[in-house]
Amino acid sequence: MPLPDHFAALFALIYGSHLLAYFGLGGALVWWNRRHPDRRIQKDRRGEERAGEEMRRSVLSLIPISALMAGGIWLPAHGYSLFVPLELTWLNAAIMFGVTILLYDAWFYWAHRLMHWRPLYRFHRVHHGSLAPTVWSNYSDDPLDASVHEGFLLIAPLLLPIPPAVLIAHRLLDHINGQIGHAGFEYFAGPTARSPWPGLCTTFHDQHHELFRFNYGNYFSWWDRWMGTMHPSYDTRVRAMEAGGLPESSRPKATE
């Protein structure tokens, strides 16, 4: 399906799609979570109490995110980029999709670390109001915070020949990854979600919300392991989930 040529129409389409994906996947995950209460990660907290506020903030923060993505599609299509987007072939799509995943993982890690820097943390503090995140927490951000984390959607297509379909596929994956990562219930704990593999499961980002200063990554654990920001209990907790439950652990005091 051809994308709208007018920026406003493109923005409206992207924003509407974001809302549909947010409430659609969120509703499906809530349905699953209610049927599997044993998979709740933080047993003593109920983040669902903040659902209404998180939804309101998400509806607003998806506005700048959608505008950035619309710019990342519209500007290259009108010649305002370093390279013309590649022809959409299976090979080009596979290569550029892999490139976007690796680059965005690095972007997210360092953008996330930046927003935890004291002068900027006041913009990220909104997101950390969710100590026990839920599926609705993913976009519960200050608009500036959301723009920093998702600025990749605009910058990357201006510097790299990313076909629009690849950017859309990347964004869809990141949306799914984000809502699952904030869900507060474990779905995918397994060997590939812990050392020596670089994959992640929901427990990874849940620990970030619980303890603040660990686990800044998005798709992979590489950057956290390299930079010493990996929570020391993460791999142990994943192994415990593989065995059917979370260990009772002494929780360090959450600090900002």
LONUGU-459257 format. One record per residue (C-alpha): residue number from 1; x, y, z. Coordinates in nm, 3 decimals, padded with zeros to 5 digits. Example, Ala and Ser with C-alpha at 12.3 -4.5 7.8 and 13.67 -1.06 7.14 Angstrom:
! residues 2
<r><resi>1</resi><xx>01.230</xx><yy>-00.450</yy><zz>00.780</zz></r>
<r><resi>2</resi><xx>01.367</xx><yy>-00.106</yy><zz>00.714</zz></r>
! end
This chain:
! residues 256
<r><resi>1</resi><xx>00.000</xx><yy>00.000</yy><zz>00.000</zz></r>
<r><resi>2</resi><xx>00.150</xx><yy>00.336</yy><zz>-00.102</zz></r>
<r><resi>3</resi><xx>00.212</xx><yy>00.581</yy><zz>00.180</zz></r>
<r><resi>4</resi><xx>00.055</xx><yy>00.929</yy><zz>00.172</zz></r>
<r><resi>5</resi><xx>00.270</xx><yy>01.190</yy><zz>00.001</zz></r>
<r><resi>6</resi><xx>00.149</xx><yy>01.475</yy><zz>00.221</zz></r>
<r><resi>7</resi><xx>00.332</xx><yy>01.497</yy><zz>00.555</zz></r>
<r><resi>8</resi><xx>00.019</xx><yy>01.566</yy><zz>00.761</zz></r>
<r><resi>9</resi><xx>-00.160</xx><yy>01.264</yy><zz>00.615</zz></r>
<r><resi>10</resi><xx>00.146</xx><yy>01.046</yy><zz>00.673</zz></r>
<r><resi>11</resi><xx>00.171</xx><yy>01.165</yy><zz>01.032</zz></r>
<r><resi>12</resi><xx>-00.199</xx><yy>01.092</yy><zz>01.092</zz></r>
<r><resi>13</resi><xx>-00.163</xx><yy>00.741</yy><zz>00.950</zz></r>
<r><resi>14</resi><xx>00.142</xx><yy>00.666</yy><zz>01.165</zz></r>
<r><resi>15</resi><xx>-00.015</xx><yy>00.810</yy><zz>01.480</zz></r>
<r><resi>16</resi><xx>-00.336</xx><yy>00.615</yy><zz>01.428</zz></r>
<r><resi>17</resi><xx>-00.136</xx><yy>00.296</yy><zz>01.368</zz></r>
<r><resi>18</resi><xx>00.060</xx><yy>00.356</yy><zz>01.687</zz></r>
<r><resi>19</resi><xx>-00.258</xx><yy>00.392</yy><zz>01.889</zz></r>
<r><resi>20</resi><xx>-00.407</xx><yy>00.078</yy><zz>01.734</zz></r>
<r><resi>21</resi><xx>-00.091</xx><yy>-00.121</yy><zz>01.808</zz></r>
<r><resi>22</resi><xx>-00.064</xx><yy>00.017</yy><zz>02.162</zz></r>
<r><resi>23</resi><xx>-00.418</xx><yy>-00.062</yy><zz>02.269</zz></r>
<r><resi>24</resi><xx>-00.446</xx><yy>-00.380</yy><zz>02.060</zz></r>
<r><resi>25</resi><xx>-00.131</xx><yy>-00.554</yy><zz>02.182</zz></r>
<r><resi>26</resi><xx>-00.176</xx><yy>-00.408</yy><zz>02.530</zz></r>
<r><resi>27</resi><xx>-00.525</xx><yy>-00.554</yy><zz>02.558</zz></r>
<r><resi>28</resi><xx>-00.405</xx><yy>-00.894</yy><zz>02.438</zz></r>
<r><resi>29</resi><xx>-00.121</xx><yy>-00.900</yy><zz>02.691</zz></r>
<r><resi>30</resi><xx>-00.352</xx><yy>-00.795</yy><zz>02.975</zz></r>
<r><resi>31</resi><xx>-00.585</xx><yy>-01.083</yy><zz>02.881</zz></r>
<r><resi>32</resi><xx>-00.293</xx><yy>-01.329</yy><zz>02.894</zz></r>
<r><resi>33</resi><xx>-00.153</xx><yy>-01.186</yy><zz>03.219</zz></r>
<r><resi>34</resi><xx>-00.485</xx><yy>-01.226</yy><zz>03.401</zz></r>
<r><resi>35</resi><xx>-00.479</xx><yy>-01.594</yy><zz>03.317</zz></r>
<r><resi>36</resi><xx>-00.120</xx><yy>-01.643</yy><zz>03.433</zz></r>
<r><resi>37</resi><xx>-00.083</xx><yy>-01.455</yy><zz>03.764</zz></r>
<r><resi>38</resi><xx>00.204</xx><yy>-01.685</yy><zz>03.862</zz></r>
<r><resi>39</resi><xx>00.421</xx><yy>-01.516</yy><zz>03.595</zz></r>
<r><resi>40</resi><xx>00.412</xx><yy>-01.176</yy><zz>03.767</zz></r>
<r><resi>41</resi><xx>00.770</xx><yy>-01.061</yy><zz>03.825</zz></r>
<r><resi>42</resi><xx>00.729</xx><yy>-00.820</yy><zz>04.117</zz></r>
<r><resi>43</resi><xx>00.500</xx><yy>-01.017</yy><zz>04.343</zz></r>
<r><resi>44</resi><xx>00.447</xx><yy>-00.740</yy><zz>04.598</zz></r>
<r><resi>45</resi><xx>00.359</xx><yy>-00.452</yy><zz>04.364</zz></r>
<r><resi>46</resi><xx>00.057</xx><yy>-00.383</yy><zz>04.141</zz></r>
<r><resi>47</resi><xx>00.147</xx><yy>-00.138</yy><zz>03.867</zz></r>
<r><resi>48</resi><xx>-00.201</xx><yy>-00.167</yy><zz>03.717</zz></r>
<r><resi>49</resi><xx>-00.315</xx><yy>00.107</yy><zz>03.955</zz></r>
<r><resi>50</resi><xx>-00.136</xx><yy>00.359</yy><zz>03.730</zz></r>
<r><resi>51</resi><xx>-00.288</xx><yy>00.231</yy><zz>03.404</zz></r>
<r><resi>52</resi><xx>-00.512</xx><yy>00.533</yy><zz>03.344</zz></r>
<r><resi>53</resi><xx>-00.231</xx><yy>00.784</yy><zz>03.389</zz></r>
<r><resi>54</resi><xx>00.005</xx><yy>00.576</yy><zz>03.175</zz></r>
<r><resi>55</resi><xx>-00.248</xx><yy>00.560</yy><zz>02.893</zz></r>
<r><resi>56</resi><xx>-00.300</xx><yy>00.937</yy><zz>02.900</zz></r>
<r><resi>57</resi><xx>00.072</xx><yy>01.004</yy><zz>02.891</zz></r>
<r><resi>58</resi><xx>00.125</xx><yy>00.747</yy><zz>02.617</zz></r>
<r><resi>59</resi><xx>-00.138</xx><yy>00.900</yy><zz>02.389</zz></r>
<r><resi>60</resi><xx>00.050</xx><yy>01.230</yy><zz>02.418</zz></r>
<r><resi>61</resi><xx>00.406</xx><yy>01.098</yy><zz>02.388</zz></r>
<r><resi>62</resi><xx>00.314</xx><yy>00.903</yy><zz>02.073</zz></r>
<r><resi>63</resi><xx>00.261</xx><yy>01.240</yy><zz>01.901</zz></r>
<r><resi>64</resi><xx>00.632</xx><yy>01.335</yy><zz>01.882</zz></r>
<r><resi>65</resi><xx>00.728</xx><yy>00.973</yy><zz>01.816</zz></r>
<r><resi>66</resi><xx>00.489</xx><yy>00.963</yy><zz>01.519</zz></r>
<r><resi>67</resi><xx>00.616</xx><yy>01.298</yy><zz>01.393</zz></r>
<r><resi>68</resi><xx>00.977</xx><yy>01.174</yy><zz>01.406</zz></r>
<r><resi>69</resi><xx>00.887</xx><yy>00.859</yy><zz>01.216</zz></r>
<r><resi>70</resi><xx>00.687</xx><yy>01.054</yy><zz>00.960</zz></r>
<r><resi>71</resi><xx>00.991</xx><yy>01.279</yy><zz>00.907</zz></r>
<r><resi>72</resi><xx>01.214</xx><yy>00.973</yy><zz>00.868</zz></r>
<r><resi>73</resi><xx>00.993</xx><yy>00.852</yy><zz>00.582</zz></r>
<r><resi>74</resi><xx>00.886</xx><yy>01.180</yy><zz>00.421</zz></r>
<r><resi>75</resi><xx>01.221</xx><yy>01.363</yy><zz>00.409</zz></r>
<r><resi>76</resi><xx>01.420</xx><yy>01.091</yy><zz>00.224</zz></r>
<r><resi>77</resi><xx>01.128</xx><yy>01.041</yy><zz>-00.016</zz></r>
<r><resi>78</resi><xx>01.158</xx><yy>01.409</yy><zz>-00.110</zz></r>
<r><resi>79</resi><xx>01.535</xx><yy>01.417</yy><zz>-00.146</zz></r>
<r><resi>80</resi><xx>01.627</xx><yy>01.549</yy><zz>00.198</zz></r>
<r><resi>81</resi><xx>01.869</xx><yy>01.273</yy><zz>00.301</zz></r>
<r><resi>82</resi><xx>02.230</xx><yy>01.173</yy><zz>00.250</zz></r>
<r><resi>83</resi><xx>02.133</xx><yy>00.873</yy><zz>00.038</zz></r>
<r><resi>84</resi><xx>01.834</xx><yy>00.767</yy><zz>-00.168</zz></r>
<r><resi>85</resi><xx>01.654</xx><yy>00.477</yy><zz>00.006</zz></r>
<r><resi>86</resi><xx>01.755</xx><yy>00.140</yy><zz>-00.133</zz></r>
<r><resi>87</resi><xx>01.527</xx><yy>-00.052</yy><zz>-00.365</zz></r>
<r><resi>88</resi><xx>01.314</xx><yy>-00.286</yy><zz>-00.157</zz></r>
<r><resi>89</resi><xx>01.450</xx><yy>-00.633</yy><zz>-00.234</zz></r>
<r><resi>90</resi><xx>01.468</xx><yy>-00.929</yy><zz>00.005</zz></r>
<r><resi>91</resi><xx>01.845</xx><yy>-00.891</yy><zz>00.035</zz></r>
<r><resi>92</resi><xx>01.837</xx><yy>-00.516</yy><zz>00.091</zz></r>
<r><resi>93</resi><xx>01.554</xx><yy>-00.550</yy><zz>00.339</zz></r>
<r><resi>94</resi><xx>01.735</xx><yy>-00.820</yy><zz>00.540</zz></r>
<r><resi>95</resi><xx>02.061</xx><yy>-00.625</yy><zz>00.551</zz></r>
<r><resi>96</resi><xx>01.908</xx><yy>-00.291</yy><zz>00.643</zz></r>
<r><resi>97</resi><xx>01.675</xx><yy>-00.447</yy><zz>00.898</zz></r>
<r><resi>98</resi><xx>01.973</xx><yy>-00.606</yy><zz>01.071</zz></r>
<r><resi>99</resi><xx>02.162</xx><yy>-00.276</yy><zz>01.057</zz></r>
<r><resi>100</resi><xx>01.871</xx><yy>-00.086</yy><zz>01.214</zz></r>
<r><resi>101</resi><xx>01.840</xx><yy>-00.341</yy><zz>01.495</zz></r>
<r><resi>102</resi><xx>02.209</xx><yy>-00.319</yy><zz>01.587</zz></r>
<r><resi>103</resi><xx>02.231</xx><yy>00.058</yy><zz>01.555</zz></r>
<r><resi>104</resi><xx>01.910</xx><yy>00.124</yy><zz>01.743</zz></r>
<r><resi>105</resi><xx>02.021</xx><yy>-00.103</yy><zz>02.025</zz></r>
<r><resi>106</resi><xx>02.334</xx><yy>00.113</yy><zz>02.065</zz></r>
<r><resi>107</resi><xx>02.132</xx><yy>00.436</yy><zz>02.025</zz></r>
<r><resi>108</resi><xx>01.881</xx><yy>00.330</yy><zz>02.289</zz></r>
<r><resi>109</resi><xx>02.144</xx><yy>00.226</yy><zz>02.542</zz></r>
<r><resi>110</resi><xx>02.332</xx><yy>00.556</yy><zz>02.525</zz></r>
<r><resi>111</resi><xx>02.018</xx><yy>00.771</yy><zz>02.498</zz></r>
<r><resi>112</resi><xx>01.883</xx><yy>00.590</yy><zz>02.802</zz></r>
<r><resi>113</resi><xx>02.205</xx><yy>00.648</yy><zz>02.995</zz></r>
<r><resi>114</resi><xx>02.190</xx><yy>01.014</yy><zz>02.890</zz></r>
<r><resi>115</resi><xx>01.838</xx><yy>01.055</yy><zz>03.027</zz></r>
<r><resi>116</resi><xx>01.958</xx><yy>00.917</yy><zz>03.361</zz></r>
<r><resi>117</resi><xx>02.215</xx><yy>01.196</yy><zz>03.378</zz></r>
<r><resi>118</resi><xx>02.112</xx><yy>01.425</yy><zz>03.663</zz></r>
<r><resi>119</resi><xx>02.051</xx><yy>01.743</yy><zz>03.454</zz></r>
<r><resi>120</resi><xx>01.816</xx><yy>01.549</yy><zz>03.224</zz></r>
<r><resi>121</resi><xx>01.668</xx><yy>01.295</yy><zz>03.461</zz></r>
<r><resi>122</resi><xx>01.375</xx><yy>01.521</yy><zz>03.548</zz></r>
<r><resi>123</resi><xx>01.239</xx><yy>01.445</yy><zz>03.199</zz></r>
<r><resi>124</resi><xx>01.288</xx><yy>01.070</yy><zz>03.243</zz></r>
<r><resi>125</resi><xx>01.148</xx><yy>01.066</yy><zz>03.596</zz></r>
<r><resi>126</resi><xx>00.795</xx><yy>01.049</yy><zz>03.455</zz></r>
<r><resi>127</resi><xx>00.867</xx><yy>00.709</yy><zz>03.305</zz></r>
<r><resi>128</resi><xx>01.014</xx><yy>00.582</yy><zz>03.631</zz></r>
<r><resi>129</resi><xx>00.697</xx><yy>00.666</yy><zz>03.816</zz></r>
<r><resi>130</resi><xx>00.609</xx><yy>00.309</yy><zz>03.716</zz></r>
<r><resi>131</resi><xx>00.812</xx><yy>00.107</yy><zz>03.967</zz></r>
<r><resi>132</resi><xx>00.625</xx><yy>-00.204</yy><zz>03.859</zz></r>
<r><resi>133</resi><xx>00.573</xx><yy>-00.146</yy><zz>03.485</zz></r>
<r><resi>134</resi><xx>00.274</xx><yy>-00.272</yy><zz>03.289</zz></r>
<r><resi>135</resi><xx>00.194</xx><yy>-00.307</yy><zz>02.921</zz></r>
<r><resi>136</resi><xx>00.068</xx><yy>00.054</yy><zz>02.934</zz></r>
<r><resi>137</resi><xx>00.401</xx><yy>00.190</yy><zz>03.065</zz></r>
<r><resi>138</resi><xx>00.594</xx><yy>00.166</yy><zz>02.737</zz></r>
<r><resi>139</resi><xx>00.517</xx><yy>00.521</yy><zz>02.617</zz></r>
<r><resi>140</resi><xx>00.439</xx><yy>00.676</yy><zz>02.954</zz></r>
<r><resi>141</resi><xx>00.705</xx><yy>00.943</yy><zz>02.899</zz></r>
<r><resi>142</resi><xx>00.771</xx><yy>01.311</yy><zz>02.898</zz></r>
<r><resi>143</resi><xx>00.758</xx><yy>01.422</yy><zz>02.529</zz></r>
<r><resi>144</resi><xx>01.126</xx><yy>01.525</yy><zz>02.537</zz></r>
<r><resi>145</resi><xx>01.226</xx><yy>01.189</yy><zz>02.682</zz></r>
<r><resi>146</resi><xx>01.027</xx><yy>01.009</yy><zz>02.413</zz></r>
<r><resi>147</resi><xx>01.188</xx><yy>01.223</yy><zz>02.143</zz></r>
<r><resi>148</resi><xx>01.541</xx><yy>01.145</yy><zz>02.263</zz></r>
<r><resi>149</resi><xx>01.482</xx><yy>00.771</yy><zz>02.274</zz></r>
<r><resi>150</resi><xx>01.302</xx><yy>00.762</yy><zz>01.937</zz></r>
<r><resi>151</resi><xx>01.505</xx><yy>01.026</yy><zz>01.756</zz></r>
<r><resi>152</resi><xx>01.662</xx><yy>00.733</yy><zz>01.572</zz></r>
<r><resi>153</resi><xx>01.346</xx><yy>00.714</yy><zz>01.359</zz></r>
<r><resi>154</resi><xx>01.435</xx><yy>01.051</yy><zz>01.207</zz></r>
<r><resi>155</resi><xx>01.817</xx><yy>01.055</yy><zz>01.216</zz></r>
<r><resi>156</resi><xx>01.890</xx><yy>00.706</yy><zz>01.082</zz></r>
<r><resi>157</resi><xx>01.691</xx><yy>00.744</yy><zz>00.753</zz></r>
<r><resi>158</resi><xx>01.862</xx><yy>01.079</yy><zz>00.690</zz></r>
<r><resi>159</resi><xx>02.206</xx><yy>00.917</yy><zz>00.712</zz></r>
<r><resi>160</resi><xx>02.143</xx><yy>00.566</yy><zz>00.581</zz></r>
<r><resi>161</resi><xx>01.953</xx><yy>00.435</yy><zz>00.273</zz></r>
<r><resi>162</resi><xx>01.677</xx><yy>00.268</yy><zz>00.477</zz></r>
<r><resi>163</resi><xx>01.369</xx><yy>00.174</yy><zz>00.271</zz></r>
<r><resi>164</resi><xx>01.046</xx><yy>00.298</yy><zz>00.433</zz></r>
<r><resi>165</resi><xx>00.914</xx><yy>-00.057</yy><zz>00.466</zz></r>
<r><resi>166</resi><xx>01.222</xx><yy>-00.153</yy><zz>00.668</zz></r>
<r><resi>167</resi><xx>01.178</xx><yy>00.145</yy><zz>00.900</zz></r>
<r><resi>168</resi><xx>00.814</xx><yy>00.046</yy><zz>00.951</zz></r>
<r><resi>169</resi><xx>00.911</xx><yy>-00.317</yy><zz>01.022</zz></r>
<r><resi>170</resi><xx>01.175</xx><yy>-00.201</yy><zz>01.268</zz></r>
<r><resi>171</resi><xx>00.926</xx><yy>00.023</yy><zz>01.445</zz></r>
<r><resi>172</resi><xx>00.672</xx><yy>-00.260</yy><zz>01.469</zz></r>
<r><resi>173</resi><xx>00.932</xx><yy>-00.490</yy><zz>01.624</zz></r>
<r><resi>174</resi><xx>01.039</xx><yy>-00.221</yy><zz>01.868</zz></r>
<r><resi>175</resi><xx>00.678</xx><yy>-00.157</yy><zz>01.969</zz></r>
<r><resi>176</resi><xx>00.617</xx><yy>-00.526</yy><zz>02.039</zz></r>
<r><resi>177</resi><xx>00.947</xx><yy>-00.553</yy><zz>02.223</zz></r>
<r><resi>178</resi><xx>00.868</xx><yy>-00.244</yy><zz>02.430</zz></r>
<r><resi>179</resi><xx>00.522</xx><yy>-00.348</yy><zz>02.545</zz></r>
<r><resi>180</resi><xx>00.637</xx><yy>-00.699</yy><zz>02.629</zz></r>
<r><resi>181</resi><xx>00.943</xx><yy>-00.559</yy><zz>02.806</zz></r>
<r><resi>182</resi><xx>00.720</xx><yy>-00.342</yy><zz>03.026</zz></r>
<r><resi>183</resi><xx>00.450</xx><yy>-00.601</yy><zz>03.083</zz></r>
<r><resi>184</resi><xx>00.552</xx><yy>-00.701</yy><zz>03.437</zz></r>
<r><resi>185</resi><xx>00.496</xx><yy>-01.068</yy><zz>03.355</zz></r>
<r><resi>186</resi><xx>00.757</xx><yy>-01.310</yy><zz>03.225</zz></r>
<r><resi>187</resi><xx>00.697</xx><yy>-01.477</yy><zz>02.889</zz></r>
<r><resi>188</resi><xx>01.029</xx><yy>-01.579</yy><zz>02.736</zz></r>
<r><resi>189</resi><xx>01.274</xx><yy>-01.670</yy><zz>03.012</zz></r>
<r><resi>190</resi><xx>01.512</xx><yy>-01.926</yy><zz>02.863</zz></r>
<r><resi>191</resi><xx>01.876</xx><yy>-01.997</yy><zz>02.786</zz></r>
<r><resi>192</resi><xx>01.896</xx><yy>-01.741</yy><zz>02.503</zz></r>
<r><resi>193</resi><xx>01.779</xx><yy>-01.465</yy><zz>02.742</zz></r>
<r><resi>194</resi><xx>02.086</xx><yy>-01.495</yy><zz>02.962</zz></r>
<r><resi>195</resi><xx>02.462</xx><yy>-01.540</yy><zz>02.945</zz></r>
<r><resi>196</resi><xx>02.634</xx><yy>-01.645</yy><zz>02.724</zz></r>
<r><resi>197</resi><xx>02.360</xx><yy>-01.536</yy><zz>02.481</zz></r>
<r><resi>198</resi><xx>02.281</xx><yy>-01.166</yy><zz>02.425</zz></r>
<r><resi>199</resi><xx>01.902</xx><yy>-01.197</yy><zz>02.423</zz></r>
<r><resi>200</resi><xx>01.668</xx><yy>-01.051</yy><zz>02.684</zz></r>
<r><resi>201</resi><xx>01.336</xx><yy>-01.128</yy><zz>02.848</zz></r>
<r><resi>202</resi><xx>01.084</xx><yy>-00.916</yy><zz>03.038</zz></r>
<r><resi>203</resi><xx>01.273</xx><yy>-00.954</yy><zz>03.366</zz></r>
<r><resi>204</resi><xx>01.560</xx><yy>-00.748</yy><zz>03.223</zz></r>
<r><resi>205</resi><xx>01.370</xx><yy>-00.421</yy><zz>03.187</zz></r>
<r><resi>206</resi><xx>01.151</xx><yy>-00.492</yy><zz>03.487</zz></r>
<r><resi>207</resi><xx>01.468</xx><yy>-00.486</yy><zz>03.698</zz></r>
<r><resi>208</resi><xx>01.553</xx><yy>-00.146</yy><zz>03.551</zz></r>
<r><resi>209</resi><xx>01.221</xx><yy>-00.005</yy><zz>03.671</zz></r>
<r><resi>210</resi><xx>01.255</xx><yy>-00.173</yy><zz>04.007</zz></r>
<r><resi>211</resi><xx>01.615</xx><yy>-00.068</yy><zz>04.076</zz></r>
<r><resi>212</resi><xx>01.678</xx><yy>00.228</yy><zz>03.840</zz></r>
<r><resi>213</resi><xx>02.051</xx><yy>00.205</yy><zz>03.774</zz></r>
<r><resi>214</resi><xx>02.088</xx><yy>-00.123</yy><zz>03.588</zz></r>
<r><resi>215</resi><xx>01.986</xx><yy>-00.281</yy><zz>03.257</zz></r>
<r><resi>216</resi><xx>01.967</xx><yy>00.014</yy><zz>03.016</zz></r>
<r><resi>217</resi><xx>01.962</xx><yy>-00.192</yy><zz>02.695</zz></r>
<r><resi>218</resi><xx>01.680</xx><yy>-00.263</yy><zz>02.454</zz></r>
<r><resi>219</resi><xx>01.719</xx><yy>-00.570</yy><zz>02.233</zz></r>
<r><resi>220</resi><xx>02.045</xx><yy>-00.716</yy><zz>02.363</zz></r>
<r><resi>221</resi><xx>02.253</xx><yy>-00.725</yy><zz>02.681</zz></r>
<r><resi>222</resi><xx>02.586</xx><yy>-00.652</yy><zz>02.508</zz></r>
<r><resi>223</resi><xx>02.615</xx><yy>-00.288</yy><zz>02.604</zz></r>
<r><resi>224</resi><xx>02.518</xx><yy>-00.345</yy><zz>02.966</zz></r>
<r><resi>225</resi><xx>02.768</xx><yy>-00.628</yy><zz>03.000</zz></r>
<r><resi>226</resi><xx>03.045</xx><yy>-00.429</yy><zz>02.831</zz></r>
<r><resi>227</resi><xx>02.979</xx><yy>-00.113</yy><zz>03.036</zz></r>
<r><resi>228</resi><xx>02.924</xx><yy>-00.281</yy><zz>03.372</zz></r>
<r><resi>229</resi><xx>02.559</xx><yy>-00.178</yy><zz>03.409</zz></r>
<r><resi>230</resi><xx>02.411</xx><yy>-00.528</yy><zz>03.406</zz></r>
<r><resi>231</resi><xx>02.231</xx><yy>-00.617</yy><zz>03.728</zz></r>
<r><resi>232</resi><xx>02.430</xx><yy>-00.897</yy><zz>03.895</zz></r>
<r><resi>233</resi><xx>02.119</xx><yy>-01.105</yy><zz>03.971</zz></r>
<r><resi>234</resi><xx>01.969</xx><yy>-01.094</yy><zz>03.620</zz></r>
<r><resi>235</resi><xx>02.107</xx><yy>-01.425</yy><zz>03.489</zz></r>
<r><resi>236</resi><xx>02.020</xx><yy>-01.598</yy><zz>03.817</zz></r>
<r><resi>237</resi><xx>01.662</xx><yy>-01.472</yy><zz>03.805</zz></r>
<r><resi>238</resi><xx>01.622</xx><yy>-01.589</yy><zz>03.445</zz></r>
<r><resi>239</resi><xx>01.742</xx><yy>-01.936</yy><zz>03.541</zz></r>
<r><resi>240</resi><xx>01.489</xx><yy>-01.937</yy><zz>03.823</zz></r>
<r><resi>241</resi><xx>01.210</xx><yy>-01.843</yy><zz>03.582</zz></r>
<r><resi>242</resi><xx>01.313</xx><yy>-02.132</yy><zz>03.359</zz></r>
<r><resi>243</resi><xx>01.259</xx><yy>-02.357</yy><zz>03.659</zz></r>
<r><resi>244</resi><xx>00.911</xx><yy>-02.218</yy><zz>03.718</zz></r>
<r><resi>245</resi><xx>00.936</xx><yy>-01.918</yy><zz>03.946</zz></r>
<r><resi>246</resi><xx>01.133</xx><yy>-01.621</yy><zz>04.072</zz></r>
<r><resi>247</resi><xx>01.370</xx><yy>-01.657</yy><zz>04.368</zz></r>
<r><resi>248</resi><xx>01.304</xx><yy>-01.472</yy><zz>04.688</zz></r>
<r><resi>249</resi><xx>01.581</xx><yy>-01.215</yy><zz>04.683</zz></r>
<r><resi>250</resi><xx>01.686</xx><yy>-00.925</yy><zz>04.898</zz></r>
<r><resi>251</resi><xx>01.586</xx><yy>-00.626</yy><zz>04.693</zz></r>
<r><resi>252</resi><xx>01.837</xx><yy>-00.339</yy><zz>04.692</zz></r>
<r><resi>253</resi><xx>01.693</xx><yy>00.001</yy><zz>04.767</zz></r>
<r><resi>254</resi><xx>01.579</xx><yy>00.174</yy><zz>04.447</zz></r>
<r><resi>255</resi><xx>01.768</xx><yy>00.497</yy><zz>04.391</zz></r>
<r><resi>256</resi><xx>01.733</xx><yy>00.774</yy><zz>04.139</zz></r>
! end
